Amino acid sequence: MDQGAVGTAAGRASAPPAVDATPPTLASEPEPALIQPPHKPRRRGRLALDLSLLGVVGLALVGAVFAAWGVIERQFYSPAAFVERYVDLLAEGRAADALTVPGVDVTTADLEAAGLPSTASDALLRSAALAPITDVEVVSQEQDGDITRVTIEYLAGRYDGRTTFAVERDGSIGLAPTWRFAKSPLAVMNLGVTGSMVFDVNGFEIDKRQVSPEGADADPAAPVSLLVFSPGLYSVSVDTAISSTPGVAVLSDSPFRAIPVNVQAQPTEQFLTVVQDEVEEFLTACATQEVLQPTACPFGFFVQDRIASLPAWSIVTQPTVAVEPDGAGWSILPSEAVAHIEVDIRSIFDGKVRTVSEDVPFIVKGAITVRPDGNVTIVVTGPDTT
């Protein structure tokens, strides 16, 4: 065997195939084209759409905020809401809080400027003197320059009421406006009560001497001036052992005005019985005097001759007593009565004695003084002793 041939064959078999180290020519291969990804235009369109939607939502939110603020302002910060809060305080019996509402409280100068009594008492500006107010409703709100006129309707006790208030701007707290009454909702009740120095207003007792600027020297016939809330229902009555009245209902529905009220009390049956008994006892006592002209009595008998026996009096007909208010007291109205006299008369001309038995008509009247402690003094008089 030829070793060289064997070696050569073996060499060919074991040698690796030849590799071309020359790199391929790039120019000979086609250059790939630049292609935009298909999703990029969609992202931009979606972004624009999203921004548009956000803008719409934002505008809607802004509109909702303004709408909500408008509702809140109307409910809590409007002139109507301001008036409703004030009336709600009265309805809840919170008189002290109602007085702190801007524009409610008044000064002496305010009263004088409005032509109202500057000495009006504030005795009724308290919870104990308030009557129920229900069904409050704002029915209108009108602008009049800088003034807003708010009209409400309500039920005061069992009476329908309607009141218009004048409201003006009073600054702001942050974005919220504040308000005040341009004209105070208080009013003045000029109350005249005859037949009693003491009276009730909605069950709250008042003595004229406590609320009059003259104090204990108050004129019983003069009216007293009392500040009251508007709206407000005030029932004035007298209920004492001496006099009474079923009451007068007064609706205060006009702010800062005078309300004249006159109440005349009538004597109670108990009082009339006491006066009747006192008058009868007085006249009976007068009849015990054995003289022609009983001292301080409303009857007597006049003769020009001499008496031959002591006169004997009796009361045949007692008067029916009637009274009427007179200042701080009462007057006993003139009424008829009849006394009877028995007496012997001796003539100064011939000395003869004749017996007189005669009815003597007379008139009874008098005055009744009511003392501060409630006791009374009754003075019976006649036409010749006044």
Residue pairs with C-beta under 8 A, 6 or more apart in sequence:
69 175
73 176
73 177
74 80
74 81
75 81
76 176
77 176
77 177
77 178
78 141
79 141
79 148
79 150
79 167
79 179
80 138
80 141
80 150
82 150
82 167
82 179
83 138
83 150
83 152
83 165
83 167
84 136
84 138
84 152
85 101
86 98
86 101
86 104
86 181
86 185
87 133
87 136
87 152
87 154
87 231
88 136
89 95
89 97
89 98
89 101
90 98
90 130
90 133
90 229
90 231
90 232
91 132
91 133
91 134
91 136
93 127
93 130
94 127
95 125
95 126
95 127
95 129
95 130
95 229
96 126
96 127
98 104
98 229
99 105
99 125
101 181
102 170
102 178
102 179
102 180
102 181
103 170
103 180
103 181
103 182
103 183
103 184
103 185
104 181
104 184
104 185
104 186
105 184
105 186
106 184
106 186
106 227
106 256
108 118
110 184
111 117
111 118
111 120
111 188
112 118
114 256
115 258
116 188
116 225
116 256
116 257
116 258
117 188
117 190
117 225
117 258
119 213
119 225
120 188
120 225
120 226
120 227
121 211
121 212
121 224
121 225
121 226
121 227
122 227
123 129
123 206
123 210
123 211
123 226
124 189
124 201
124 204
124 206
124 226
124 227
124 228
124 234
125 186
125 227
125 228
125 229
126 204
128 202
128 203
128 204
129 201
129 202
129 204
129 234
130 202
130 229
130 232
131 156
131 157
131 202
131 232
131 233
131 234
131 235
132 156
132 157
132 233
133 154
133 155
133 156
133 231
133 232
133 233
134 154
134 155
135 153
135 154
135 155
136 152
136 153
136 154
137 152
137 153
137 154
138 150
138 151
138 152
139 151
139 152
139 153
139 162
140 149
140 150
140 151
141 148
141 149
141 150
141 151
142 148
142 149
142 151
143 149
146 168
146 169
147 166
147 167
147 168
147 182
148 166
148 167
148 168
148 179
149 164
149 165
149 166
149 167
150 164
150 165
150 167
151 162
151 163
151 164
151 165
152 162
152 163
152 165
152 231
153 160
153 161
153 162
154 160
154 161
154 162
154 163
154 231
155 161
156 231
156 232
156 233
156 251
156 253
157 233
157 235
157 249
159 233
159 249
159 251
161 231
161 233
161 251
161 253
162 253
163 185
163 230
163 231
163 253
163 254
163 255
165 181
165 183
165 185
165 255
166 181
166 182
166 183
166 255
167 179
167 180
167 181
167 182
168 179
168 180
168 181
168 182
169 177
169 178
169 179
169 180
170 178
170 179
170 180
171 177
171 178
172 178
181 255
183 255
183 256
184 255
184 256
185 229
185 230
185 231
185 255
185 256
186 227
186 228
186 229
186 230
186 255
186 256
187 227
187 228
187 229
187 230
187 252
187 254
187 255
187 256
187 257
187 258
187 259
188 225
188 226
188 227
188 228
188 257
188 258
188 259
189 225
189 226
189 227
189 228
189 234
189 250
189 252
189 258
189 259
189 261
190 223
190 224
190 225
190 258
190 259
190 260
190 261
191 199
191 223
191 224
191 225
191 226
191 236
191 261
191 262
191 263
192 221
192 222
192 223
192 224
192 260
192 261
192 262
192 263
193 199
193 208
193 224
193 236
193 238
193 262
193 263
193 264
193 265
194 220
194 221
194 262
194 263
194 264
194 265
194 325
195 238
195 242
195 243
195 245
195 264
195 265
195 266
195 267
195 325
195 330
196 238
196 240
196 242
196 243
196 265
196 325
197 207
197 208
197 209
197 218
197 220
197 328
197 370
198 205
198 206
198 207
198 208
198 238
198 240
199 205
199 206
199 208
199 236
199 237
199 238
199 263
199 265
200 206
200 235
200 236
200 237
200 238
200 239
201 226
201 234
201 235
201 236
202 233
202 234
202 235
206 226
208 218
208 220
208 224
209 215
209 216
209 218
211 224
211 226
212 218
212 219
212 222
212 224
218 224
219 327
220 327
220 328
220 329
221 327
223 260
223 262
228 234
228 252
228 259
229 252
230 252
230 253
230 254
230 255
230 256
231 251
231 252
231 253
232 251
232 252
233 249
233 250
233 251
233 252
234 249
234 250
234 251
234 252
235 247
235 248
235 249
235 250
236 247
236 248
236 250
236 261
236 263
237 244
237 245
237 246
237 247
237 248
237 263
238 244
238 245
238 263
238 265
239 245
240 268
240 374
241 268
241 270
241 271
241 374
242 267
242 268
242 271
242 330
242 370
242 374
242 376
243 265
243 266
243 267
243 268
243 271
243 325
244 265
244 266
244 268
245 263
245 264
245 265
245 266
248 261
248 263
250 259
250 261
252 259
264 325
265 325
267 275
267 323
267 330
271 323
272 321
272 322
272 323
274 376
275 321
275 323
275 332
275 368
275 378
276 320
276 321
278 378
278 380
279 318
279 319
279 321
279 332
279 364
279 366
279 378
279 380
280 315
280 318
282 378
282 380
283 297
283 298
283 299
283 315
283 318
283 319
283 337
283 339
283 364
283 380
284 315
286 294
286 296
286 297
286 298
286 299
286 313
287 294
287 313
287 314
287 315
287 339
288 313
289 295
289 297
289 313
290 310
290 311
290 312
290 313
291 311
292 300
292 301
292 302
292 303
292 307
292 311
292 341
292 343
293 300
293 301
293 302
294 300
294 313
296 385
297 382
298 337
298 362
298 363
298 364
298 365
298 380
298 381
298 382
298 383
298 384
298 385
299 313
299 337
299 339
299 360
299 362
299 382
300 360
301 311
301 341
301 343
301 356
301 358
301 360
303 345
303 356
304 348
305 345
305 346
305 347
305 348
306 345
306 346
306 348
307 343
307 344
307 345
307 346
308 344
308 345
308 346
308 353
309 343
309 344
310 343
311 341
311 342
311 343
312 341
312 342
312 343
313 339
313 340
313 341
314 339
314 340
315 337
315 338
315 339
315 340
316 338
316 339
316 340
316 359
317 336
317 337
317 338
318 337
319 335
319 336
319 337
319 364
320 335
321 332
321 333
321 335
321 364
322 332
322 333
322 335
323 330
323 331
323 332
323 333
323 368
324 330
324 331
324 333
325 331
326 367
326 368
328 369
328 370
329 367
329 368
329 369
329 370
329 376
330 367
330 368
330 370
331 365
331 366
331 367
331 368
332 364
332 365
332 366
332 367
332 368
332 378
332 380
333 365
334 363
334 364
334 365
334 383
335 363
335 364
335 365
336 361
336 362
336 363
336 364
337 361
337 362
337 363
337 364
338 359
338 360
338 361
338 362
339 359
339 360
339 362
340 357
340 358
340 359
340 360
341 356
341 357
341 358
341 360
342 355
342 356
342 357
343 355
343 356
344 353
344 354
344 355
344 356
345 353
345 354
345 355
345 356
346 352
346 353
347 353
347 354
362 382
363 382
363 383
364 380
364 382
365 380
365 381
365 382
365 383
365 386
366 378
366 379
366 380
366 381
367 378
367 379
367 381
368 376
368 377
368 378
368 379
369 376
369 377
369 379
370 376
371 377
